[in-house]
């Protein structure tokens, strides 16, 4: 589901849950300034922040040797191990 679709779905969902926060005055000021600049509500800002954090957490970025090893395995995959072949045979026998 794309970010736009997620936001649209969240905005159509009935808002009945509540979260209360205690923040420092400077944080409150920052949030209010962000609301004024963006036109978003505090809840929308919280949603966007949470969505971005989860998106970054779920995305894997490889660099250097890790990236090279991954690409090499994709371009030239190793032969399947004997145990993997045996497991696939058992699986096929069980499921037909």
Biopython code that builds the backbone (N, CA, C, O; Angstrom):
import numpy as np
from Bio.PDB.StructureBuilder import StructureBuilder

atoms = [
    (1, "UNK", "N", (0.863, -1.176, 0.000)),
    (1, "UNK", "CA", (0.000, 0.000, 0.000)),
    (1, "UNK", "C", (0.905, 1.234, 0.000)),
    (1, "UNK", "O", (1.825, 1.328, 0.813)),
    (2, "UNK", "N", (0.654, 2.161, -0.889)),
    (2, "UNK", "CA", (1.474, 3.359, -0.980)),
    (2, "UNK", "C", (1.194, 4.291, 0.185)),
    (2, "UNK", "O", (0.174, 4.165, 0.864)),
    (3, "UNK", "N", (2.110, 5.231, 0.414)),
    (3, "UNK", "CA", (1.947, 6.193, 1.505)),
    (3, "UNK", "C", (0.696, 7.031, 1.306)),
    (3, "UNK", "O", (-0.009, 7.332, 2.269)),
    (4, "UNK", "N", (0.412, 7.411, 0.060)),
    (4, "UNK", "CA", (-0.783, 8.208, -0.219)),
    (4, "UNK", "C", (-2.050, 7.416, 0.088)),
    (4, "UNK", "O", (-3.007, 7.953, 0.645)),
    (5, "UNK", "N", (-2.049, 6.137, -0.279)),
    (5, "UNK", "CA", (-3.201, 5.286, -0.009)),
    (5, "UNK", "C", (-3.385, 5.084, 1.487)),
    (5, "UNK", "O", (-4.509, 5.091, 1.987)),
    (6, "UNK", "N", (-2.269, 4.901, 2.207)),
    (6, "UNK", "CA", (-2.343, 4.741, 3.660)),
    (6, "UNK", "C", (-2.914, 5.990, 4.308)),
    (6, "UNK", "O", (-3.775, 5.902, 5.184)),
    (7, "UNK", "N", (-2.436, 7.157, 3.879)),
    (7, "UNK", "CA", (-2.916, 8.404, 4.473)),
    (7, "UNK", "C", (-4.395, 8.597, 4.164)),
    (7, "UNK", "O", (-5.170, 8.997, 5.033)),
    (8, "UNK", "N", (-4.784, 8.312, 2.924)),
    (8, "UNK", "CA", (-6.194, 8.453, 2.544)),
    (8, "UNK", "C", (-7.056, 7.521, 3.379)),
    (8, "UNK", "O", (-8.123, 7.912, 3.850)),
    (9, "UNK", "N", (-6.596, 6.287, 3.564)),
    (9, "UNK", "CA", (-7.332, 5.320, 4.369)),
    (9, "UNK", "C", (-7.434, 5.784, 5.814)),
    (9, "UNK", "O", (-8.492, 5.662, 6.432)),
    (10, "UNK", "N", (-6.339, 6.318, 6.360)),
    (10, "UNK", "CA", (-6.336, 6.787, 7.745)),
    (10, "UNK", "C", (-7.236, 8.002, 7.907)),
    (10, "UNK", "O", (-7.880, 8.157, 8.944)),
    (11, "UNK", "N", (-7.291, 8.872, 6.891)),
    (11, "UNK", "CA", (-8.117, 10.068, 7.015)),
    (11, "UNK", "C", (-9.605, 9.735, 6.912)),
    (11, "UNK", "O", (-10.436, 10.468, 7.449)),
    (12, "UNK", "N", (-9.957, 8.629, 6.221)),
    (12, "UNK", "CA", (-11.359, 8.214, 6.111)),
    (12, "UNK", "C", (-11.826, 7.439, 7.333)),
    (12, "UNK", "O", (-13.023, 7.359, 7.612)),
    (13, "UNK", "N", (-10.875, 6.872, 8.055)),
    (13, "UNK", "CA", (-11.221, 6.106, 9.248)),
    (13, "UNK", "C", (-11.772, 7.044, 10.316)),
    (13, "UNK", "O", (-11.262, 8.148, 10.510)),
    (14, "UNK", "N", (-12.791, 6.606, 10.988)),
    (14, "UNK", "CA", (-13.427, 7.430, 12.017)),
    (14, "UNK", "C", (-12.448, 7.649, 13.169)),
    (14, "UNK", "O", (-11.894, 6.698, 13.719)),
    (15, "UNK", "N", (-12.249, 8.898, 13.517)),
    (15, "UNK", "CA", (-11.307, 9.245, 14.581)),
    (15, "UNK", "C", (-12.026, 9.178, 15.921)),
    (15, "UNK", "O", (-12.821, 10.054, 16.263)),
    (16, "UNK", "N", (-11.729, 8.122, 16.674)),
    (16, "UNK", "CA", (-12.380, 7.985, 17.975)),
    (16, "UNK", "C", (-11.383, 7.675, 19.083)),
    (16, "UNK", "O", (-11.760, 7.641, 20.254)),
    (17, "UNK", "N", (-10.124, 7.450, 18.739)),
    (17, "UNK", "CA", (-9.090, 7.187, 19.733)),
    (17, "UNK", "C", (-8.392, 8.483, 20.104)),
    (17, "UNK", "O", (-8.368, 9.435, 19.325)),
    (18, "UNK", "N", (-7.819, 8.509, 21.314)),
    (18, "UNK", "CA", (-7.208, 9.737, 21.797)),
    (18, "UNK", "C", (-5.849, 9.425, 22.399)),
    (18, "UNK", "O", (-5.669, 8.406, 23.066)),
    (19, "UNK", "N", (-4.893, 10.316, 22.155)),
    (19, "UNK", "CA", (-3.565, 10.232, 22.769)),
    (19, "UNK", "C", (-3.284, 11.587, 23.408)),
    (19, "UNK", "O", (-3.425, 12.628, 22.767)),
    (20, "UNK", "N", (-2.890, 11.563, 24.658)),
    (20, "UNK", "CA", (-2.509, 12.806, 25.336)),
    (20, "UNK", "C", (-1.008, 12.798, 25.547)),
    (20, "UNK", "O", (-0.421, 11.771, 25.889)),
    (21, "UNK", "N", (-0.402, 13.939, 25.343)),
    (21, "UNK", "CA", (1.043, 14.065, 25.501)),
    (21, "UNK", "C", (1.380, 15.232, 26.421)),
    (21, "UNK", "O", (0.719, 16.270, 26.398)),
    (22, "UNK", "N", (2.399, 15.047, 27.215)),
    (22, "UNK", "CA", (2.970, 16.156, 27.968)),
    (22, "UNK", "C", (4.304, 16.461, 27.311)),
    (22, "UNK", "O", (5.179, 15.599, 27.231)),
    (23, "UNK", "N", (4.451, 17.683, 26.846)),
    (23, "UNK", "CA", (5.675, 18.076, 26.152)),
    (23, "UNK", "C", (6.194, 19.380, 26.737)),
    (23, "UNK", "O", (5.466, 20.124, 27.393)),
    (24, "UNK", "N", (7.454, 19.632, 26.486)),
    (24, "UNK", "CA", (8.055, 20.898, 26.902)),
    (24, "UNK", "C", (7.444, 22.023, 26.070)),
    (24, "UNK", "O", (6.938, 21.798, 24.971)),
    (25, "UNK", "N", (7.498, 23.222, 26.608)),
    (25, "UNK", "CA", (6.932, 24.382, 25.906)),
    (25, "UNK", "C", (7.565, 24.555, 24.532)),
    (25, "UNK", "O", (6.881, 24.919, 23.575)),
    (26, "UNK", "N", (8.859, 24.299, 24.426)),
    (26, "UNK", "CA", (9.535, 24.456, 23.131)),
    (26, "UNK", "C", (9.027, 23.436, 22.113)),
    (26, "UNK", "O", (8.939, 23.738, 20.923)),
    (27, "UNK", "N", (8.692, 22.232, 22.574)),
    (27, "UNK", "CA", (8.163, 21.203, 21.676)),
    (27, "UNK", "C", (6.765, 21.594, 21.218)),
    (27, "UNK", "O", (6.429, 21.454, 20.042)),
    (28, "UNK", "N", (5.963, 22.076, 22.134)),
    (28, "UNK", "CA", (4.617, 22.522, 21.786)),
    (28, "UNK", "C", (4.686, 23.633, 20.745)),
    (28, "UNK", "O", (3.921, 23.641, 19.781)),
    (29, "UNK", "N", (5.606, 24.569, 20.946)),
    (29, "UNK", "CA", (5.777, 25.664, 19.991)),
    (29, "UNK", "C", (6.186, 25.127, 18.622)),
    (29, "UNK", "O", (5.678, 25.577, 17.595)),
    (30, "UNK", "N", (7.089, 24.183, 18.614)),
    (30, "UNK", "CA", (7.545, 23.576, 17.356)),
    (30, "UNK", "C", (6.383, 22.899, 16.627)),
    (30, "UNK", "O", (6.225, 23.061, 15.418)),
    (31, "UNK", "N", (5.578, 22.146, 17.362)),
    (31, "UNK", "CA", (4.426, 21.452, 16.768)),
    (31, "UNK", "C", (3.417, 22.458, 16.222)),
    (31, "UNK", "O", (2.892, 22.282, 15.123)),
    (32, "UNK", "N", (3.150, 23.504, 16.983)),
    (32, "UNK", "CA", (2.191, 24.512, 16.524)),
    (32, "UNK", "C", (2.703, 25.242, 15.284)),
    (32, "UNK", "O", (1.923, 25.554, 14.384)),
    (33, "UNK", "N", (3.999, 25.514, 15.232)),
    (33, "UNK", "CA", (4.574, 26.159, 14.042)),
    (33, "UNK", "C", (4.466, 25.235, 12.832)),
    (33, "UNK", "O", (4.153, 25.686, 11.730)),
    (34, "UNK", "N", (4.727, 23.937, 13.037)),
    (34, "UNK", "CA", (4.612, 22.960, 11.945)),
    (34, "UNK", "C", (3.172, 22.861, 11.458)),
    (34, "UNK", "O", (2.921, 22.732, 10.260)),
    (35, "UNK", "N", (2.226, 22.921, 12.396)),
    (35, "UNK", "CA", (0.809, 22.889, 12.018)),
    (35, "UNK", "C", (0.463, 24.116, 11.171)),
    (35, "UNK", "O", (-0.238, 24.000, 10.165)),
    (36, "UNK", "N", (0.947, 25.278, 11.572)),
    (36, "UNK", "CA", (0.640, 26.512, 10.843)),
    (36, "UNK", "C", (1.237, 26.490, 9.436)),
    (36, "UNK", "O", (0.596, 26.914, 8.475)),
    (37, "UNK", "N", (2.450, 25.999, 9.327)),
    (37, "UNK", "CA", (3.139, 25.987, 8.029)),
    (37, "UNK", "C", (2.547, 24.937, 7.091)),
    (37, "UNK", "O", (2.395, 25.180, 5.894)),
    (38, "UNK", "N", (2.213, 23.763, 7.644)),
    (38, "UNK", "CA", (1.785, 22.649, 6.801)),
    (38, "UNK", "C", (0.277, 22.577, 6.590)),
    (38, "UNK", "O", (-0.182, 21.996, 5.606)),
    (39, "UNK", "N", (-0.487, 23.153, 7.491)),
    (39, "UNK", "CA", (-1.930, 23.022, 7.417)),
    (39, "UNK", "C", (-2.431, 21.697, 7.974)),
    (39, "UNK", "O", (-3.618, 21.387, 7.872)),
    (40, "UNK", "N", (-1.535, 20.917, 8.559)),
    (40, "UNK", "CA", (-1.906, 19.634, 9.136)),
    (40, "UNK", "C", (-2.301, 19.800, 10.594)),
    (40, "UNK", "O", (-1.889, 20.755, 11.253)),
    (41, "UNK", "N", (-3.096, 18.871, 11.090)),
    (41, "UNK", "CA", (-3.422, 18.865, 12.508)),
    (41, "UNK", "C", (-2.280, 18.191, 13.273)),
    (41, "UNK", "O", (-1.398, 17.577, 12.672)),
    (42, "UNK", "N", (-2.305, 18.309, 14.587)),
    (42, "UNK", "CA", (-1.282, 17.646, 15.406)),
    (42, "UNK", "C", (-1.345, 16.136, 15.195)),
    (42, "UNK", "O", (-0.310, 15.473, 15.137)),
    (43, "UNK", "N", (-2.547, 15.597, 15.081)),
    (43, "UNK", "CA", (-2.700, 14.170, 14.824)),
    (43, "UNK", "C", (-2.124, 13.752, 13.485)),
    (43, "UNK", "O", (-1.487, 12.704, 13.376)),
    (44, "UNK", "N", (-2.350, 14.583, 12.450)),
    (44, "UNK", "CA", (-1.783, 14.296, 11.126)),
    (44, "UNK", "C", (-0.260, 14.336, 11.162)),
    (44, "UNK", "O", (0.401, 13.509, 10.534)),
    (45, "UNK", "N", (0.297, 15.300, 11.898)),
    (45, "UNK", "CA", (1.749, 15.379, 12.024)),
    (45, "UNK", "C", (2.295, 14.139, 12.723)),
    (45, "UNK", "O", (3.317, 13.594, 12.305)),
    (46, "UNK", "N", (1.627, 13.690, 13.780)),
    (46, "UNK", "CA", (2.055, 12.489, 14.492)),
    (46, "UNK", "C", (1.984, 11.279, 13.569)),
    (46, "UNK", "O", (2.888, 10.443, 13.558)),
    (47, "UNK", "N", (0.907, 11.190, 12.797)),
    (47, "UNK", "CA", (0.742, 10.080, 11.857)),
    (47, "UNK", "C", (1.872, 10.078, 10.825)),
    (47, "UNK", "O", (2.483, 9.040, 10.570)),
    (48, "UNK", "N", (2.144, 11.236, 10.235)),
    (48, "UNK", "CA", (3.192, 11.324, 9.218)),
    (48, "UNK", "C", (4.554, 10.946, 9.796)),
    (48, "UNK", "O", (5.328, 10.230, 9.160)),
    (49, "UNK", "N", (4.841, 11.431, 11.003)),
    (49, "UNK", "CA", (6.113, 11.088, 11.642)),
    (49, "UNK", "C", (6.228, 9.598, 11.898)),
    (49, "UNK", "O", (7.269, 8.999, 11.628)),
    (50, "UNK", "N", (5.171, 8.995, 12.416)),
    (50, "UNK", "CA", (5.179, 7.561, 12.691)),
    (50, "UNK", "C", (5.318, 6.760, 11.398)),
    (50, "UNK", "O", (6.060, 5.779, 11.349)),
    (51, "UNK", "N", (4.610, 7.175, 10.361)),
    (51, "UNK", "CA", (4.686, 6.476, 9.068)),
    (51, "UNK", "C", (6.094, 6.526, 8.502)),
    (51, "UNK", "O", (6.597, 5.520, 8.002)),
    (52, "UNK", "N", (6.736, 7.687, 8.576)),
    (52, "UNK", "CA", (8.103, 7.827, 8.051)),
    (52, "UNK", "C", (9.092, 6.969, 8.831)),
    (52, "UNK", "O", (9.970, 6.338, 8.242)),
    (53, "UNK", "N", (8.955, 6.945, 10.136)),
    (53, "UNK", "CA", (9.855, 6.133, 10.953)),
    (53, "UNK", "C", (9.711, 4.661, 10.596)),
    (53, "UNK", "O", (10.710, 3.963, 10.428)),
    (54, "UNK", "N", (8.481, 4.186, 10.480)),
    (54, "UNK", "CA", (8.268, 2.781, 10.135)),
    (54, "UNK", "C", (8.742, 2.474, 8.715)),
    (54, "UNK", "O", (9.281, 1.397, 8.461)),
    (55, "UNK", "N", (8.549, 3.395, 7.812)),
    (55, "UNK", "CA", (9.013, 3.199, 6.433)),
    (55, "UNK", "C", (10.536, 3.063, 6.402)),
    (55, "UNK", "O", (11.068, 2.190, 5.717)),
    (56, "UNK", "N", (11.230, 3.917, 7.134)),
    (56, "UNK", "CA", (12.691, 3.828, 7.197)),
    (56, "UNK", "C", (13.131, 2.533, 7.863)),
    (56, "UNK", "O", (14.111, 1.918, 7.443)),
    (57, "UNK", "N", (12.416, 2.118, 8.891)),
    (57, "UNK", "CA", (12.766, 0.896, 9.617)),
    (57, "UNK", "C", (12.596, -0.334, 8.728)),
    (57, "UNK", "O", (13.387, -1.273, 8.811)),
    (58, "UNK", "N", (11.582, -0.331, 7.889)),
    (58, "UNK", "CA", (11.263, -1.494, 7.065)),
    (58, "UNK", "C", (12.082, -1.563, 5.776)),
    (58, "UNK", "O", (12.114, -2.603, 5.118)),
    (59, "UNK", "N", (12.730, -0.484, 5.418)),
    (59, "UNK", "CA", (13.513, -0.465, 4.182)),
    (59, "UNK", "C", (14.961, -0.855, 4.498)),
    (59, "UNK", "O", (15.572, -0.328, 5.428)),
    (60, "UNK", "N", (15.482, -1.765, 3.724)),
    (60, "UNK", "CA", (16.848, -2.195, 3.928)),
    (60, "UNK", "C", (17.733, -1.568, 2.853)),
    (60, "UNK", "O", (17.443, -1.657, 1.660)),
    (61, "UNK", "N", (18.802, -0.941, 3.291)),
    (61, "UNK", "CA", (19.754, -0.377, 2.338)),
    (61, "UNK", "C", (21.114, -1.001, 2.605)),
    (61, "UNK", "O", (21.644, -0.923, 3.713)),
    (62, "UNK", "N", (21.657, -1.609, 1.590)),
    (62, "UNK", "CA", (22.966, -2.242, 1.719)),
    (62, "UNK", "C", (24.024, -1.360, 1.083)),
    (62, "UNK", "O", (23.775, -0.693, 0.078)),
    (63, "UNK", "N", (25.196, -1.365, 1.674)),
    (63, "UNK", "CA", (26.303, -0.582, 1.133)),
    (63, "UNK", "C", (27.577, -1.429, 1.161)),
    (63, "UNK", "O", (27.698, -2.376, 1.938)),
    (64, "UNK", "N", (28.504, -1.069, 0.308)),
    (64, "UNK", "CA", (29.817, -1.696, 0.322)),
    (64, "UNK", "C", (29.781, -3.190, 0.090)),
    (64, "UNK", "O", (29.139, -3.673, -0.842)),
    (65, "UNK", "N", (30.492, -3.934, 0.964)),
    (65, "UNK", "CA", (30.641, -5.379, 0.808)),
    (65, "UNK", "C", (29.301, -6.100, 0.921)),
    (65, "UNK", "O", (29.079, -7.101, 0.240)),
    (66, "UNK", "N", (28.405, -5.602, 1.773)),
    (66, "UNK", "CA", (27.093, -6.241, 1.909)),
    (66, "UNK", "C", (26.314, -6.156, 0.600)),
    (66, "UNK", "O", (25.712, -7.137, 0.165)),
    (67, "UNK", "N", (26.329, -4.982, -0.023)),
    (67, "UNK", "CA", (25.636, -4.801, -1.300)),
    (67, "UNK", "C", (26.251, -5.709, -2.367)),
    (67, "UNK", "O", (25.533, -6.357, -3.129)),
    (68, "UNK", "N", (27.579, -5.750, -2.415)),
    (68, "UNK", "CA", (28.261, -6.571, -3.413)),
    (68, "UNK", "C", (27.936, -8.052, -3.236)),
    (68, "UNK", "O", (27.710, -8.756, -4.220)),
    (69, "UNK", "N", (27.911, -8.531, -1.986)),
    (69, "UNK", "CA", (27.602, -9.941, -1.722)),
    (69, "UNK", "C", (26.173, -10.260, -2.129)),
    (69, "UNK", "O", (25.917, -11.317, -2.705)),
    (70, "UNK", "N", (25.233, -9.358, -1.835)),
    (70, "UNK", "CA", (23.839, -9.577, -2.206)),
    (70, "UNK", "C", (23.688, -9.640, -3.724)),
    (70, "UNK", "O", (23.052, -10.552, -4.252)),
    (71, "UNK", "N", (24.270, -8.675, -4.417)),
    (71, "UNK", "CA", (24.156, -8.648, -5.880)),
    (71, "UNK", "C", (24.800, -9.865, -6.510)),
    (71, "UNK", "O", (24.274, -10.411, -7.480)),
    (72, "UNK", "N", (25.936, -10.302, -5.972)),
    (72, "UNK", "CA", (26.605, -11.496, -6.494)),
    (72, "UNK", "C", (25.719, -12.725, -6.310)),
    (72, "UNK", "O", (25.635, -13.566, -7.204)),
    (73, "UNK", "N", (25.055, -12.835, -5.156)),
    (73, "UNK", "CA", (24.176, -13.976, -4.905)),
    (73, "UNK", "C", (22.962, -13.950, -5.838)),
    (73, "UNK", "O", (22.480, -15.004, -6.251)),
    (74, "UNK", "N", (22.468, -12.762, -6.170)),
    (74, "UNK", "CA", (21.326, -12.652, -7.081)),
    (74, "UNK", "C", (21.750, -12.977, -8.511)),
    (74, "UNK", "O", (21.047, -13.689, -9.228)),
    (75, "UNK", "N", (22.893, -12.456, -8.917)),
    (75, "UNK", "CA", (23.358, -12.648, -10.290)),
    (75, "UNK", "C", (23.904, -14.057, -10.535)),
    (75, "UNK", "O", (23.785, -14.590, -11.638)),
    (76, "UNK", "N", (24.502, -14.655, -9.505)),
    (76, "UNK", "CA", (25.094, -15.984, -9.647)),
    (76, "UNK", "C", (24.771, -16.801, -8.398)),
    (76, "UNK", "O", (25.642, -17.024, -7.557)),
    (77, "UNK", "N", (23.517, -17.247, -8.277)),
    (77, "UNK", "CA", (23.118, -17.932, -7.044)),
    (77, "UNK", "C", (23.873, -19.246, -6.862)),
    (77, "UNK", "O", (24.185, -19.929, -7.838)),
    (78, "UNK", "N", (24.163, -19.593, -5.615)),
    (78, "UNK", "CA", (24.856, -20.863, -5.360)),
    (78, "UNK", "C", (23.921, -22.042, -5.606)),
    (78, "UNK", "O", (22.699, -21.891, -5.596)),
    (79, "UNK", "N", (24.498, -23.199, -5.822)),
    (79, "UNK", "CA", (23.704, -24.418, -5.993)),
    (79, "UNK", "C", (22.987, -24.723, -4.679)),
    (79, "UNK", "O", (23.538, -24.477, -3.606)),
    (80, "UNK", "N", (21.777, -25.251, -4.750)),
    (80, "UNK", "CA", (21.065, -25.578, -3.507)),
    (80, "UNK", "C", (21.781, -26.703, -2.752)),
    (80, "UNK", "O", (22.297, -27.644, -3.355)),
    (81, "UNK", "N", (21.801, -26.586, -1.439)),
    (81, "UNK", "CA", (22.435, -27.598, -0.590)),
    (81, "UNK", "C", (21.594, -28.870, -0.599)),
    (81, "UNK", "O", (20.395, -28.832, -0.877)),
    (82, "UNK", "N", (22.235, -29.996, -0.291)),
    (82, "UNK", "CA", (21.537, -31.289, -0.269)),
    (82, "UNK", "C", (20.359, -31.269, 0.702)),
    (82, "UNK", "O", (19.308, -31.837, 0.406)),
    (83, "UNK", "N", (20.519, -30.622, 1.860)),
    (83, "UNK", "CA", (19.439, -30.565, 2.848)),
    (83, "UNK", "C", (18.240, -29.786, 2.303)),
    (83, "UNK", "O", (17.093, -30.139, 2.579)),
    (84, "UNK", "N", (18.499, -28.738, 1.536)),
    (84, "UNK", "CA", (17.403, -27.969, 0.944)),
    (84, "UNK", "C", (16.658, -28.814, -0.087)),
    (84, "UNK", "O", (15.428, -28.801, -0.134)),
    (85, "UNK", "N", (17.394, -29.536, -0.899)),
    (85, "UNK", "CA", (16.772, -30.399, -1.908)),
    (85, "UNK", "C", (15.915, -31.461, -1.232)),
    (85, "UNK", "O", (14.797, -31.729, -1.671)),
    (86, "UNK", "N", (16.437, -32.072, -0.159)),
    (86, "UNK", "CA", (15.677, -33.096, 0.568)),
    (86, "UNK", "C", (14.422, -32.493, 1.192)),
    (86, "UNK", "O", (13.362, -33.118, 1.176)),
    (87, "UNK", "N", (14.532, -31.302, 1.733)),
    (87, "UNK", "CA", (13.374, -30.642, 2.339)),
    (87, "UNK", "C", (12.307, -30.350, 1.290)),
    (87, "UNK", "O", (11.118, -30.534, 1.554)),
    (88, "UNK", "N", (12.709, -29.900, 0.110)),
    (88, "UNK", "CA", (11.747, -29.638, -0.962)),
    (88, "UNK", "C", (11.052, -30.917, -1.414)),
    (88, "UNK", "O", (9.858, -30.908, -1.714)),
    (89, "UNK", "N", (11.797, -32.012, -1.463)),
    (89, "UNK", "CA", (11.187, -33.296, -1.843)),
    (89, "UNK", "C", (10.140, -33.720, -0.802)),
    (89, "UNK", "O", (9.043, -34.151, -1.157)),
    (90, "UNK", "N", (10.493, -33.593, 0.488)),
    (90, "UNK", "CA", (9.541, -33.934, 1.546)),
    (90, "UNK", "C", (8.295, -33.047, 1.452)),
    (90, "UNK", "O", (7.170, -33.516, 1.627)),
    (91, "UNK", "N", (8.509, -31.801, 1.181)),
    (91, "UNK", "CA", (7.394, -30.863, 1.060)),
    (91, "UNK", "C", (6.474, -31.255, -0.093)),
    (91, "UNK", "O", (5.252, -31.277, 0.056)),
    (92, "UNK", "N", (7.065, -31.559, -1.230)),
    (92, "UNK", "CA", (6.263, -31.995, -2.400)),
    (92, "UNK", "C", (5.513, -33.286, -2.123)),
    (92, "UNK", "O", (4.364, -33.439, -2.537)),
    (93, "UNK", "N", (6.158, -34.222, -1.420)),
    (93, "UNK", "CA", (5.504, -35.495, -1.084)),
    (93, "UNK", "C", (4.323, -35.275, -0.150)),
    (93, "UNK", "O", (3.295, -35.941, -0.272)),
    (94, "UNK", "N", (4.470, -34.349, 0.776)),
    (94, "UNK", "CA", (3.392, -34.080, 1.717)),
    (94, "UNK", "C", (2.207, -33.381, 1.047)),
    (94, "UNK", "O", (1.054, -33.693, 1.345)),
    (95, "UNK", "N", (2.484, -32.448, 0.154)),
    (95, "UNK", "CA", (1.438, -31.661, -0.459)),
    (95, "UNK", "C", (0.999, -32.174, -1.815)),
    (95, "UNK", "O", (0.009, -31.700, -2.372)),
    (96, "UNK", "N", (1.727, -33.140, -2.347)),
    (96, "UNK", "CA", (1.311, -33.728, -3.613)),
    (96, "UNK", "C", (1.835, -33.004, -4.741)),
    (96, "UNK", "O", (1.575, -33.373, -5.886)),
]
sb = StructureBuilder()
sb.init_structure("model")
sb.init_model(0)
sb.init_chain("A")
sb.init_seg("    ")
for serial, (resi, resn, name, xyz) in enumerate(atoms, 1):
    if name == "N":
        sb.init_residue(resn, " ", resi, " ")
    sb.init_atom(name, np.array(xyz, "f"), 0.0, 1.0, " ", f" {name:<3s}", serial, name[0])
structure = sb.get_structure()
